[in-house]
Amino acid sequence: MDNEINITYETLFEVLRREKTRDELQKLDPTFFDDVVNYLKEKVNALEHLKHKSDLFAVEEQKKAEKQLENTKKIIKELYERREKKIINMATDASRTFSTIIDTTAMLNKEKMFFDYLVELLNRFRKGILFSIMEAKPPEIEKPKQEEPGTKEAPAPAETPEDKLIRFTHSVPKFFGENLEEYGPFEKEDIAKLPTSVANILIGKQRAEEIANK
């Protein structure tokens, strides 16, 4: 059956229970959103059918169906908001650490789109505010480029950031830059020339100090 319902009230309640009691984002079936939509459609149709009956039994069943539909929507809302909060935290961690090791396998397709958008947004504002201030420049936020209908804008040439020469004051494990470049690991007293944006983060975290170019 094409529209087979794979969700029940009990399974939704269990999904929410697992999401509430565990810190990490829980794995869901790839079709979860579609299954929930089909389940709600079935419940709404059943409720409409009961509304056309006038016997006492149907009235009682209608009240039960309305209550269950209301509770189901509350479960869905709480589930979404709990997953939303976890994804926001994951995106924040990814932006702050330039990490590519954030495990996104438990995200549904639409949630992964949300995560990627958040990381891009956080990176853009971090670069425009934090990195600018650390370079003694006024904050300036780049606007996302918008394409005209029916046209495609040629990609802008990649800019090569100015490098800074730094000395590491602490050991730093391997990490990834905002464009997925791999750096490190570095040991204390190592000297490296890194992009200004990366170097400033390390200096700001007191993991390294700048060596003035002569």
C-alpha positions as a printed Julia matrix, in Angstrom:
214×3 Matrix{Float64}:
   0.0    0.0     0.0
   1.48   3.37   -1.07
   0.08   5.35    1.87
   0.61   2.73    4.54
   0.68   4.34    7.99
   3.92   3.51    9.84
   3.24   5.8    12.81
   0.96   5.34   15.79
   0.27   7.49   18.84
   2.33   5.05   20.91
   5.33   5.15   18.57
   5.28   8.96   18.53
   5.21   9.01   22.33
   8.18   6.6    22.42
  10.14   8.7    19.9
   9.61  11.78   22.08
  10.58   9.86   25.24
  13.89   8.8    23.68
  14.6   12.33   22.46
  13.9   13.75   25.93
  16.02  11.25   27.86
  19.14  11.24   25.64
  21.57  14.06   24.97
  22.41  13.11   21.4
  20.06  13.55   18.45
  18.12  10.31   17.93
  18.02   8.45   14.62
  14.64   8.44   12.86
  13.4    6.67    9.76
  14.15   8.75    6.63
  10.4    8.83    5.9
   9.47  10.02    9.41
   8.02  13.39    8.34
   5.96  11.82    5.55
   4.76   9.09    7.91
   3.63  11.67   10.47
   1.78  13.65    7.78
  -0.02  10.5     6.61
  -0.87   9.59   10.2
  -2.37  13.03   10.86
  -4.35  12.91    7.62
  -5.79   9.55    8.65
  -6.8   10.88   12.08
  -8.37  14.04   10.62
 -10.35  11.99    8.09
 -11.54   9.61   10.81
 -12.62  12.56   12.94
 -14.57  14.1    10.05
 -16.29  10.77    9.5
 -17.36  10.63   13.17
 -18.76  14.18   12.99
 -21.33  13.01   10.46
 -22.74  10.45   12.9
 -25.23  11.46   15.56
 -25.5    8.4    17.82
 -24.2    8.61   21.4
 -21.37   6.15   20.74
 -20.09   8.27   17.84
 -20.17  11.43   19.98
 -18.02   9.79   22.66
 -15.63   8.46   20.0
 -15.42  11.93   18.48
 -14.38  13.45   21.81
 -11.68  10.78   22.25
 -10.44  11.31   18.69
 -10.29  15.1    19.14
  -8.33  14.72   22.39
  -5.87  12.27   20.86
  -5.34  14.51   17.83
  -4.66  17.46   20.15
  -2.18  15.41   22.21
  -0.51  14.11   19.05
   0.13  17.65   17.83
   1.61  18.55   21.23
   3.96  15.56   20.99
   5.03  16.54   17.46
   5.65  20.15   18.53
   7.74  19.14   21.55
   9.68  16.59   19.49
  10.46  19.18   16.83
  11.58  21.78   19.37
  13.83  19.34   21.23
  15.5   18.25   17.99
  15.68  21.88   16.88
  17.56  22.83   20.05
  20.05  19.97   19.6
  20.67  20.9    15.95
  21.21  24.57   16.88
  23.77  23.5    19.5
  25.52  21.26   16.97
  25.64  24.07   14.41
  27.05  26.46   17.02
  29.78  23.96   17.94
  30.62  23.43   14.26
  30.92  27.17   13.65
  32.98  27.89   16.76
  35.48  25.08   16.22
  35.49  24.89   12.4
  34.84  21.2    13.03
  33.84  18.77   10.3
  33.54  15.87   12.72
  30.04  16.83   13.9
  27.97  13.67   13.42
  24.94  14.63   11.31
  23.85  11.07   10.44
  20.84  11.23   12.78
  19.43  14.27   10.99
  16.6   13.97    8.51
  17.14  15.61    5.11
  15.25  18.78    6.03
  17.07  18.95    9.36
  20.44  18.66    7.58
  19.41  21.6     5.36
  18.57  23.56    8.53
  21.93  22.62   10.09
  23.94  23.61    6.99
  22.09  26.93    6.73
  22.74  27.71   10.4
  26.46  26.93   10.11
  26.76  29.17    7.04
  24.86  31.96    8.81
  26.89  31.68   12.02
  30.16  31.6    10.07
  29.18  34.7     8.09
  28.37  36.73   11.2
  31.41  35.38   13.1
  33.64  36.46   10.24
  31.9   39.83    9.87
  31.87  40.72   13.57
  34.43  38.75   15.6
  37.17  38.42   12.99
  36.76  42.05   11.89
  37.02  43.35   15.46
  40.07  41.18   16.15
  41.72  42.78   13.13
  40.78  46.25   14.45
  38.22  46.71   11.68
  34.58  47.81   12.08
  32.09  44.93   11.84
  30.71  44.37    8.38
  28.35  41.55    7.45
  28.46  40.22    3.92
  25.02  39.85    2.42
  24.25  36.47    0.85
  24.27  36.74   -2.9
  20.88  36.49   -4.59
  20.41  35.28   -8.11
  18.08  37.03  -10.52
  15.3   34.76  -11.84
  16.55  32.79  -14.8
  20.15  33.87  -14.34
  23.15  32.36  -12.69
  25.84  34.48  -11.21
  29.39  33.44  -11.96
  31.18  32.33   -8.81
  33.46  34.98   -7.37
  37.15  34.13   -7.44
  38.36  32.71   -4.18
  40.21  35.18   -2.02
  43.46  34.16   -0.44
  43.47  35.45    3.13
  46.59  37.19    4.42
  48.69  34.88    6.56
  50.02  35.44   10.04
  53.13  33.94   11.55
  52.37  32.53   14.99
  54.1   30.56   17.73
  52.04  27.96   19.58
  52.01  28.38   23.36
  50.04  25.15   23.87
  49.66  21.89   21.99
  46.72  21.97   19.56
  45.16  18.84   17.98
  44.32  18.63   14.31
  41.42  20.89   13.29
  39.67  22.13   10.17
  39.25  25.67    8.85
  36.03  27.26    7.64
  36.68  26.01    4.08
  37.51  22.52    5.37
  41.28  23.03    5.18
  43.11  20.7     7.57
  45.61  22.15   10.06
  47.86  20.57   12.66
  48.4   18.96   14.95
  50.81  21.46   16.5
  53.07  21.13   19.52
  54.01  23.85   21.99
  56.68  26.18   20.53
  55.83  25.16   16.95
  55.86  28.06   14.49
  53.39  28.19   11.61
  52.07  30.62    9.02
  48.28  30.4     8.98
  45.41  32.43    7.47
  44.68  35.51    9.56
  41.17  34.35   10.49
  42.47  31.02   11.81
  45.47  32.59   13.53
  43.25  35.15   15.29
  41.06  32.42   16.76
  44.1   30.59   18.14
  45.5   33.85   19.52
  42.11  34.76   21.0
  41.93  31.37   22.71
  45.46  31.96   24.05
  46.76  28.89   22.26
  49.29  30.89   20.22
  50.92  34.3    19.89
  51.73  36.35   16.83
  55.33  36.7    15.67
  55.85  40.09   14.09
  57.06  39.87   10.5
  60.37  41.57    9.97
